[in-house]
Amino acid sequence: MSEVEITAPTEAPPPPTTPARTVARYLLATALVFAGLSHLFWARRDFQAQVPDWVPMDKDGVVMASGGVEIMLGAGLAVANRDRVRVGRLTALFFAAVFPGNIAQYLGRRDAFGLDTDRKRLIRLFFQPVLMLWALWSTGTPRR
């Protein structure tokens, strides 16, 4: 009878990246954790202004839940190197999911975070796609 060698499966190495993408990923991770903590503690009222009236849930609950998600995504971006592409895609989807809140703030003329004019609130709308692209670029595999 021949011996069969059993080997443990090896984990695939993390996808390649660049120093610039890594720095951008850590900056985004830090910003997300900070934003998530602010949802939970010192800026809850401001974030409630972004929850659209048509959301059938308690505004404070939505703010706290989204803050928790931001903290988890930030932590994932910081530590999940092997899965960073997946975490980046989830982060971009999160930014897309909360975009209606930015639109509601603009349409409802709700002041929060120093966005106290229609012009400032309109400019803020254009920043959301930047966040989505930042999440995707900083976690993506560079083309060679």
N, C-alpha and C positions, 0 to 999 in steps of 0.2 A: 504494500500500500504506500502510495506516495504522500509526502507531507504537503499540506496546503498552507501557504503562508497568508495569514490574515493581517491586513494593514488597516490602520485607522484612516478614514477619509481625510484628505488634506484640504484646508480652506484655501480658496482662491485668494491670491494677493489683491489688495485694493487696486482699483483702476488708477492709471497714471493721472497726475495732476501737475500743476505748475505752482511755483511759490506765490505768484499773484493771485491765483484762484484760491489757494489755501488761506492767504491773508483775508481775502474778501469773504470767504466762508466763515472764518472766525469772527470777523466784524459783524456779519449778519447774525451769527449765533448770539453774540453779545447783545446786539440790538433787540433781538427777539426775547431773550431772557429778561432784559430790562423792561421792555414793553409789557411782557406778561406779568411781571411783578407790579408794574404800575396799574395794570388792570385790577389786580387783587387788593392793592393798598391805597396809593395816594391819588389816583386819577380815575377812580371808578365812575364818578359822576360825569366826567368829560366823555368817557367811553360810552356811557349810556346814551349820550346825545347822538351817537352814531348808529344805534340799533333802530332799524326801521319800525315804524308803528305797526306794519303788517305782520311782523314776526309774532307768532302766537305764544310767546313765552315771556316770562318775567325778564325785564331788561337787565336787572342786576345779575340774574342767573346766567344770561347770555354772555355778559361781560366777564364774569368769573370763569365760565367755561372756556371762552376764547383765550383768556389770559393763561389758563392752564395748558391749553393746546400750544400757545406761543412758547411757553417755558419748555414744554416737551420737544417741540421742533428745534428750538435753540440748542437744547442739550444734545439732541440727535445730530445736528449739524456739527457740533463741537467734538463729539466722541465716536460717531458711527462712520469711521473712515471707509470701511468696506461697503457699507450701504449708503454712502453719501449721495450717490446719484438718485436713489429712491427717495431719500429724505429731502433732497432738493426739489424733486418733483412734487412731493407732498406739500412742501412749503409753498411752492408756486401755486398749487391748487388752493391752499388755505388763503393766500393773498387774493386769489380770484373769488373765493367764497365770501370774503368779508367786504369785497368791493361794493355790493349794494348798500352797505352801511355808509360808505363814503358818499355815494350818490344821494342817499337819504339825508345826510347832513347838508349837502349842497342844496337839494331841492327844498328841504324844510327850513333852510336859512338858520341852522342851529350853530351857535357859537360854542367852540370847544378847542382847546389846544392852541389858542391864539388865532384860530381861523375865524375871525370876526367880521369878515367882509365876503361878499359873493365872489370877488376876484380871488381871494386867498383860498376859498373852498374849491373853486374851479381849478386852480393851479394844483391843489392837492390831488385832484382826480387823476392828473397826468403822472403823478408819482407812483401810483399803484402798479402800472405795467413795468416801471423801472424795478420795483421790488421783485416782481415775478421774474424778470430777466436776470436780476442779480442772483436769485436763488438757483436758477437753472445754470447760469454761467459758472458760478463759483463752485458748483458741485459736479459739473459735467466733466467728461473726459475730453481733453484737448485733441483736436485733429492733428495728425502728424503729416 
